[in-house]
């Protein structure tokens, strides 16, 4: 939705999500509805086993042109080829894991 000032900067209407996995991180590439731009969400999967430790996520602060998507994937893949595509989705659902009672 937009108003007289244009669309809000925080609203990114992503329609497709490409999910990649490496040993220590999961990368979610959000691709917008008109297939012009994408952003990257980076999630650290090597959390300490301490249940009180917080989930580390690095939100996509930058918007990139879709033409650069393949080059970003190749850069993440690097020389070891450890990047694996695990899913292509049209939506994401989150889950909460409760570890301690109150």
N, CA, C and O of each residue as an XYZ file, in Angstrom:
408
protein
N       0.844     -1.186      0.000
C       0.000      0.000      0.000
C       0.877      1.233      0.000
O       1.988      1.223      0.529
N       0.378      2.268     -0.585
C       1.120      3.516     -0.579
C       0.159      4.659     -0.274
O      -1.062      4.512     -0.339
N       0.739      5.775      0.053
C      -0.057      6.966      0.312
C       0.500      8.099     -0.540
O       1.216      7.846     -1.509
N       0.182      9.341     -0.197
C       0.628     10.476     -1.001
C       2.144     10.624     -1.006
O       2.696     11.273     -1.894
N       2.824     10.033     -0.030
C       4.282     10.121      0.055
C       4.968      8.950     -0.649
O       6.195      8.861     -0.632
N       4.206      8.060     -1.262
C       4.783      6.905     -1.934
C       4.791      5.694     -1.020
O       4.293      5.765      0.103
N       5.352      4.577     -1.488
C       5.371      3.361     -0.679
C       6.317      3.509      0.502
O       7.354      4.162      0.385
N       5.975      2.913      1.636
C       6.875      2.986      2.788
C       8.163      2.235      2.488
O       8.147      1.220      1.791
N       9.285      2.736      3.017
C      10.598      2.156      2.739
C      10.723      0.743      3.305
O      11.474     -0.066      2.761
N      10.004      0.428      4.385
C      10.154     -0.871      5.018
C       9.309     -1.955      4.362
O       9.513     -3.138      4.635
N       8.371     -1.582      3.507
C       7.495     -2.574      2.882
C       8.144     -3.099      1.610
O       8.343     -2.355      0.649
N       8.466     -4.361      1.612
C       9.049     -4.996      0.441
C       8.174     -6.175      0.070
O       8.236     -7.224      0.711
N       7.370     -6.015     -0.946
C       6.429     -7.074     -1.312
C       7.116     -8.205     -2.068
O       7.063     -8.257     -3.297
N       7.755     -9.101     -1.341
C       8.444    -10.214     -1.980
C       7.444    -11.287     -2.386
O       6.502    -11.597     -1.656
N       7.670    -11.835     -3.552
C       6.781    -12.860     -4.064
C       7.455    -14.217     -4.112
O       6.783    -15.242     -4.000
N       8.756    -14.245     -4.273
C       9.485    -15.502     -4.364
C      10.672    -15.471     -3.426
O      11.317    -14.437     -3.251
N      10.951    -16.614     -2.825
C      12.075    -16.738     -1.908
C      12.940    -17.906     -2.354
O      12.440    -19.017     -2.531
N      14.225    -17.667     -2.535
C      15.182    -18.727     -2.816
C      15.990    -18.930     -1.540
O      16.584    -17.987     -1.017
N      16.008    -20.158     -1.044
C      16.683    -20.455      0.224
C      17.912    -21.309     -0.063
O      17.820    -22.360     -0.699
N      19.060    -20.843      0.412
C      20.327    -21.544      0.254
C      20.898    -21.845      1.638
O      20.632    -21.130      2.604
N      21.684    -22.911      1.715
C      22.267    -23.311      3.002
C      23.759    -23.551      2.818
O      24.203    -24.149      1.838
N      24.509    -23.065      3.789
C      25.922    -23.338      3.913
C      26.125    -23.927      5.299
O      25.169    -24.005      6.070
N      27.313    -24.335      5.635
C      27.537    -24.981      6.934
C      27.148    -24.080      8.102
O      26.559    -24.551      9.075
N      27.466    -22.812      8.018
C      27.248    -21.936      9.165
C      26.106    -20.929      8.995
O      25.739    -20.260      9.961
N      25.543    -20.808      7.803
C      24.498    -19.819      7.577
C      23.422    -20.349      6.642
O      23.662    -21.243      5.831
N      22.227    -19.774      6.774
C      21.151    -19.957      5.805
C      20.912    -18.588      5.183
O      20.806    -17.582      5.885
N      20.830    -18.566      3.869
C      20.601    -17.324      3.138
C      19.232    -17.389      2.479
O      18.917    -18.353      1.781
N      18.425    -16.367      2.700
C      17.112    -16.275      2.066
C      17.139    -15.059      1.149
O      17.312    -13.925      1.596
N      16.965    -15.319     -0.139
C      16.909    -14.253     -1.133
C      15.443    -13.957     -1.405
O      14.726    -14.813     -1.924
N      14.992    -12.763     -1.064
C      13.623    -12.341     -1.326
C      13.572    -11.573     -2.632
O      14.284    -10.585     -2.806
N      12.727    -12.027     -3.553
C      12.618    -11.409     -4.874
C      11.252    -10.728     -4.976
O      10.223    -11.334     -4.677
N      11.255     -9.469     -5.401
C      10.010     -8.692     -5.394
C       9.027     -9.145     -6.470
O       9.344     -9.970     -7.328
N       7.823     -8.577     -6.396
C       6.717     -9.016     -7.258
C       6.943     -8.745     -8.734
O       6.447     -9.492     -9.577
N       7.664     -7.718     -9.057
C       7.870     -7.383    -10.465
C       9.201     -7.931    -10.988
O       9.601     -7.633    -12.113
N       9.870     -8.718    -10.180
C      11.128     -9.376    -10.552
C      12.190     -8.383    -11.033
O      12.851     -8.595    -12.049
N      12.331     -7.290    -10.268
C      13.352     -6.297    -10.572
C      14.435     -6.238     -9.503
O      15.586     -5.922     -9.805
N      14.077     -6.543     -8.244
C      15.011     -6.387     -7.137
C      14.966     -7.596     -6.208
O      14.028     -8.393     -6.234
N      16.018     -7.707     -5.379
C      16.034     -8.730     -4.348
C      16.800     -8.211     -3.144
O      17.540     -7.231     -3.233
N      16.612     -8.880     -2.027
C      17.315     -8.580     -0.793
C      17.710     -9.906     -0.156
O      17.151    -10.952     -0.485
N      18.683     -9.856      0.765
C      19.222    -11.082      1.359
C      19.041    -11.049      2.870
O      19.361    -10.056      3.524
N      18.522    -12.150      3.419
C      18.446    -12.357      4.866
C      19.439    -13.457      5.194
O      19.393    -14.535      4.600
N      20.339    -13.195      6.135
C      21.386    -14.139      6.514
C      21.131    -14.583      7.947
O      21.036    -13.748      8.847
N      21.020    -15.894      8.169
C      20.708    -16.437      9.493
C      21.860    -17.331      9.937
O      22.223    -18.275      9.235
N      22.429    -17.040     11.090
C      23.527    -17.833     11.639
C      22.960    -19.125     12.226
O      22.084    -19.079     13.090
N      23.450    -20.272     11.767
C      22.959    -21.563     12.259
C      23.894    -22.194     13.278
O      23.586    -23.267     13.797
N      25.010    -21.575     13.579
C      25.957    -22.122     14.551
C      25.785    -21.465     15.913
O      26.745    -20.986     16.517
N      24.560    -21.453     16.376
C      24.284    -20.892     17.702
C      24.871    -21.794     18.757
O      25.026    -23.000     18.567
N      25.190    -21.185     19.860
C      25.628    -21.969     21.006
C      24.455    -22.774     21.533
O      23.301    -22.405     21.312
N      24.726    -23.831     22.204
C      23.660    -24.673     22.739
C      22.977    -24.046     23.955
O      22.049    -24.630     24.515
N      23.424    -22.876     24.358
C      22.808    -22.166     25.469
C      21.427    -21.677     25.041
O      21.334    -20.846     24.138
N      20.344    -22.169     25.667
C      18.998    -21.778     25.245
C      18.694    -20.294     25.430
O      17.756    -19.774     24.825
N      19.476    -19.615     26.257
C      19.207    -18.195     26.458
C      19.888    -17.333     25.397
O      19.664    -16.123     25.352
N      20.718    -17.939     24.540
C      21.371    -17.156     23.495
C      20.335    -16.773     22.430
O      19.409    -17.529     22.135
N      20.520    -15.594     21.873
C      19.554    -15.090     20.905
C      19.909    -15.545     19.496
O      21.074    -15.778     19.175
N      18.894    -15.666     18.677
C      19.080    -16.008     17.272
C      19.735    -14.829     16.569
O      19.286    -13.691     16.704
N      20.789    -15.103     15.825
C      21.482    -14.053     15.093
C      20.975    -14.022     13.662
O      21.115    -14.992     12.917
N      20.383    -12.890     13.288
C      19.915    -12.704     11.924
C      20.427    -11.365     11.427
O      20.453    -10.380     12.165
N      20.827    -11.344     10.191
C      21.320    -10.129      9.574
C      20.374     -9.798      8.439
O      20.401    -10.426      7.380
N      19.531     -8.793      8.679
C      18.494     -8.447      7.706
C      19.090     -7.785      6.491
O      20.133     -7.134      6.551
N      18.396     -7.970      5.384
C      18.817     -7.337      4.141
C      18.569     -5.851      4.190
O      17.439     -5.397      4.012
N      19.603     -5.100      4.426
C      19.469     -3.650      4.480
C      19.580     -3.030      3.096
O      19.248     -1.861      2.895
N      20.047     -3.819      2.156
C      20.272     -3.297      0.823
C      19.370     -4.007     -0.171
O      19.057     -5.188     -0.017
N      18.962     -3.276     -1.181
C      18.161     -3.808     -2.277
C      19.076     -3.861     -3.499
O      19.724     -2.872     -3.842
N      19.123     -5.011     -4.143
C      19.990     -5.210     -5.299
C      19.140     -5.438     -6.547
O      18.018     -5.934     -6.444
N      19.659     -5.082     -7.728
C      18.941     -5.411     -8.965
C      18.963     -6.923     -9.194
O      19.952     -7.589     -8.888
N      17.886     -7.451     -9.724
C      17.764     -8.897     -9.915
C      18.851     -9.453    -10.829
O      19.205    -10.627    -10.724
N      19.375     -8.633    -11.713
C      20.452     -9.079    -12.597
C      21.695     -9.507    -11.820
O      22.505    -10.276    -12.338
N      21.862     -9.024    -10.591
C      23.029     -9.356     -9.778
C      22.834    -10.604     -8.914
O      23.748    -10.994     -8.186
N      21.663    -11.233     -8.981
C      21.381    -12.380     -8.111
C      22.373    -13.519     -8.322
O      22.922    -14.043     -7.353
N      22.605    -13.901     -9.544
C      23.499    -15.032     -9.823
C      24.928    -14.742     -9.365
O      25.612    -15.642     -8.878
N      25.385    -13.507     -9.514
C      26.742    -13.175     -9.059
C      26.845    -13.239     -7.538
O      27.887    -13.635     -7.015
N      25.782    -12.858     -6.810
C      25.790    -12.983     -5.351
C      25.844    -14.451     -4.938
O      26.574    -14.814     -4.016
N      25.076    -15.288     -5.617
C      25.084    -16.724     -5.310
C      26.467    -17.300     -5.586
O      26.975    -18.087     -4.786
N      27.082    -16.924     -6.698
C      28.421    -17.434     -7.019
C      29.452    -16.971     -5.998
O      30.343    -17.738     -5.633
N      29.346    -15.729     -5.529
C      30.274    -15.231     -4.503
C      30.117    -16.003     -3.200
O      31.109    -16.316     -2.540
N      28.884    -16.312     -2.826
C      28.653    -17.086     -1.613
C      29.126    -18.530     -1.769
O      29.604    -19.139     -0.812
N      28.992    -19.064     -2.959
C      29.417    -20.433     -3.229
C      30.928    -20.552     -3.058
O      31.410    -21.534     -2.493
N      31.672    -19.573     -3.534
C      33.120    -19.548     -3.363
C      33.805    -20.724     -4.036
O      33.255    -21.359     -4.936
N      35.006    -20.993     -3.582
C      35.810    -22.067     -4.168
C      35.412    -23.444     -3.667
O      35.578    -24.438     -4.374
N      34.885    -23.507     -2.444
C      34.572    -24.822     -1.859
C      33.253    -25.392     -2.349
O      32.989    -26.579     -2.158
N      32.415    -24.568     -2.980
C      31.146    -25.064     -3.508
C      30.192    -25.551     -2.439
O      29.336    -26.389     -2.719
N      30.316    -25.050     -1.224
C      29.509    -25.533     -0.114
C      28.109    -24.954     -0.027
O      27.384    -25.257      0.921
N      27.713    -24.144     -0.972
C      26.382    -23.545     -0.944
C      25.395    -24.469     -1.648
O      25.635    -24.907     -2.773
N      24.289    -24.758     -0.981
C      23.297    -25.690     -1.500
C      21.934    -25.005     -1.545
O      21.507    -24.408     -0.557
N      21.255    -25.087     -2.677
C      19.907    -24.531     -2.793
C      18.941    -25.549     -2.195
O      18.882    -26.695     -2.639
N      18.185    -25.120     -1.183
C      17.302    -26.060     -0.497
C      15.831    -25.841     -0.796
O      15.028    -26.752     -0.593
N      15.449    -24.658     -1.274
C      14.028    -24.429     -1.528
C      13.818    -23.190     -2.383
O      14.615    -22.252     -2.370
N      12.726    -23.220     -3.121
C      12.171    -22.045     -3.789
C      10.740    -21.971     -3.302
O       9.983    -22.932     -3.437
N      10.365    -20.841     -2.738
C       9.050    -20.739     -2.100
C       8.357    -19.448     -2.516
O       8.988    -18.503     -2.988
N       7.045    -19.438     -2.327
C       6.276    -18.222     -2.570
C       5.817    -17.592     -1.262
O       5.098    -16.592     -1.271
N       6.225    -18.167     -0.148
C       5.910    -17.622      1.172
C       6.750    -18.298      2.226
O       7.246    -19.405      2.017
N       6.913    -17.644      3.352
C       7.691    -18.202      4.457
C       6.828    -18.233      5.703
O       6.044    -17.316      5.949
N       6.971    -19.278      6.480
C       6.257    -19.418      7.739
C       7.301    -19.580      8.830
O       8.248    -20.351      8.672
N       7.141    -18.871      9.923
C       8.088    -18.964     11.021
C       7.543    -19.801     12.158
O       6.331    -19.937     12.322
N       8.439    -20.352     12.931
C       8.069    -21.160     14.080
C       8.836    -20.661     15.297
O       9.966    -20.185     15.181
N       8.215    -20.773     16.451
C       8.839    -20.387     17.701
C       9.058    -21.632     18.517
O       8.152    -22.453     18.652
N      10.250    -21.788     19.066
C      10.551    -22.944     19.880
C      10.698    -22.480     21.331
O      11.555    -21.651     21.639
N       9.863    -23.017     22.212
C       9.928    -22.665     23.614
C      10.794    -23.683     24.337
O      10.546    -24.886     24.268
N      11.812    -23.190     25.030
C      12.751    -24.079     25.681
C      12.578    -24.109     27.196
O      12.937    -25.099     27.834
N      12.040    -23.055     27.776
C      11.917    -22.985     29.222
C      10.493    -22.606     29.587
O       9.858    -21.804     28.903
N       9.999    -23.185     30.662
C       8.690    -22.790     31.190
C       8.813    -21.529     32.016
O       9.915    -21.111     32.371
N       7.698    -20.937     32.313
C       7.719    -19.705     33.121
C       7.364    -20.009     34.545
O       7.327    -19.105     35.379
